[in-house]
Amino acid sequence: MPLPVYSPFMPPDSTADMERAHDYAAMARSPNTLRAYAADLRDFERYCRRRGETVLPATSPTVAAY
């Protein structure tokens, strides 16, 4: 679905725009994306535990080293 084109000179159709925004946000959280995020977090947790680091909140040096 194409993203809407906005112009500061034309008022947006807020109902249609809100529906498009909702659909776009829902696609950003697809099941595959959520599974990938969960797998990445599990990997980061293992990394931190092996090194005795705090998982959350992670420090910048820990994230950079990961």
TABELKA-V484857 format. One record per pair of residues at least 24 apart in sequence whose ideal C-beta (glycine too) atoms are under 7 Angstrom apart, sorted by the first residue. I is the first residue (numbers start at 1). GAP is how many residues later the second one is. Records with the same first field share a line. If there is no record, write none. Layout:
# TABELKA-V484857
I: GAP, GAP
This chain:
# TABELKA-V484857
none
